[in-house]
Amino acid sequence: MSADADRRGWLKGLGASAAGLWLAACDKLTQNPRSLAVLQSAEGLTRRVQRLVIDRKALAREYSPADISPDFRPNGTIHPQDPDYLALAANGFADFRLVVDGLVERPLSLSLAELRAAPSRTQITRHDCVEGWSSIGKWTGARLGPLLDRAGLKPAARYIVFHCADTLDPNAPDGLRRYYESIDLIDAYHPQTLLAYAMNDRPLPIPHGAPLRLRLERQLGYKQAKYVMRVEATDSLAHLAGGKGGFWEDRGYEWYAGI
Amino acid sequence: MSDTPPGKPTRVLVPRHSAATRITHWINVLAVSFLLMSGLQIFNAHPALYWGAKSVFAHPWLAMEAIERAGRPMGVTTIFGHAFDTTGLFGLSGKAGVQVPRGFPAWATVPSWRDLASGRRWHFFFAWLFVINGLVYLALSFLQRHIQRDLWPKGWQLRPAHLWHEVVTHAQLKFPKGEAARSYNVLQKGAYLAVIFILLPLMLATGLTMSPGFDTAAPWLLDLFGGRQSARSIHFITASLLVAFVVVHLVMVVASGTWNNIRSMITGRYAIRPDAPTPVADAAGEAA
C-alpha cells in the first residue's frame, strides 16, 4: 500500500512539476523578444492571406434598425480630460477643425459643417471588440476615400494616420500617451470606411468619440480611433510614438486587426 | 508473459501508426494545447458568452465574475441564470489572500498573467500550425487510405448488438489484447472521426466567423452559426468537448496499456498477444 501511495505521490509530484515547468516556459517565451517575434510572424501571414481571399471592396455585413444595440458599450477613453478637447467640447465642437495633411497636395482644414457636406454614407454595422464582445450601431459619416482625393495623396503615401485628442495612458513616457491609429490605403478607400459624426441618428456622443471617429468595419474596435483631430498621410509608421502604428499596437496588439 | 513454451511468441509488435499519423498527432497535441490555453486567456478578456450577432450585456448565457458577498470577494459562474460559487477556480482565483478577478485561473492560461495581446499572438500562431498540420494529416491519411481503411467503421461494427457489446466491454475497461487489438474498435473510430471531421473543423470555422475581416469574404458563416456571438459560444462549447475527449482519450490510453499506447504513437509499433482471448461482454468476465 505504501509503495503504491509512494508511487502515486511521486507521479502526482512529477505531473505538477511538468505542468509548472510548461507554464513557466510559456511565460518565459512570452517575455523573450525573439520567441515573441516568432509568434508575431503569424500576423503577416494572416494579413496576406486575408487580403488575398477578401475582395478589396467586399462590404462588412449591414444589419437592420431592429438589430441596433441599446447597450452599445464604449471602451478605451470615455471622457477625455485633455484641456484642448474640453475647450472644444464646451463649445459644442463649433470650433472643431479636422486637419488633413502629410503627404498630400492640398492640406485641408474642415469644420464639422464641411464634413457633413462631404460625400457620406450611413451603415448599420457590428462593432467587434478585441475583448470578444460585439455591439451593433448605426453610423453616418464622411467617406474617407473622397476626402483623401480632395486633399490629393502624393504617390509616396502608403498609410493614413489618425491623431486623436485623448490621452489614454497618462503614465506612459512622453509621446506614448495619446491615442492614435493607422491603416493602409486599401482600407482607407474601402466604401464603408468613414469619419463618422453621427451614431444612431444623433450627433456622435462623447463616450463614442465626439465629434469624429473612424469606422473601419472589417477590423476590430481598437483600430476605429475616436476623437480624431488630424488625418496624416505618410510613407512610414516608424517615426510615430512607439513606431508600431497605433496606441495598442505599441503595446503588443496586431496592426492588422482583421481577426 | 514468459510462462509459455519457447518458440511460440506471446507478444508481437505490429505496425500501428504511420509516420504521418505519429508526427501530425504530436504537432496537433502541441498546437491544440497552446490554442486551448491562449484561448482561455482571450476568453478572460470578456468572460461572458451570448447568442446571436451581438452581446446583450445584461443577459449572457454563461458568465464568470467576481462579486462581493458579506465583505468577502467571491467567484461566481452563472450558466443559464443559475449561479454557482466557483471561488478559486472561475471568476476569482489566485494565491490565498491575493485572489484576483479572472475567468479561468492563471494555471490554465498562456501567458499566466492577464495579457490579451500576447494571448492572441500565441493563439493565431498556433492556429496556423494547427491548420497546416491538419491539412497535411488529411491529405496523407486519405492518400494512404488510413481514413478509409482504419477509421471508417465496417458494416458489421455498426450493428446494434456489436455496438452494445463494445459499450459494455468499454465500461468494464476490458480491451482486446489479441488479434482484435490490431484494429480500432467502433467506439474508438466514432470518437476519432467525430474529432477529426466535426469538432476540429468546427473550431476552425467558428474561429474564422469571429474574424470581422473573414466575415466579409464568407458572410454565410455568420448565417451558419447564427451570428458572431453564437460562433464565439460554439467555439467555447466545442473546445470544452475537445477537452472532454482528451480526458477520455487519456483515461483509455492508461486503461488499455499506457506504455504500449505511447510507444505505438512514438515508434509506430504496438504489442499484441495473438493468442489472447477477445473480451466478452458478460457479467462473469472470464478475462479477469
Interface residues (C-beta under 8 A of the other chain):
Chain A: A19 L23 C26 D27 T30 L36 V38 L39 Q40 S41 A42 E43 L45 T46 Q50 V53 I54 D55 A58 L59 A60 R61 Y63 D67 S69 D71 R73 R126 D128 C129 V130 E131 G132 W133 S134 S135 I136 E217 R218 Q219 L220 W248 R251 G252 Y253 E254 G258 I259
Chain B: F34 M37 I42 F43 A45 H46 A48 Y50 A53 K54 S55 V56 F57 A58 W107 V110 P111 S112 W113 D115 L116 A117 S118 R120 R121 W122 F124 F125 A127 W128 M210 S211 P212 G213 F214 D215 T216 A217 P219 L222 R228 Q229 R232
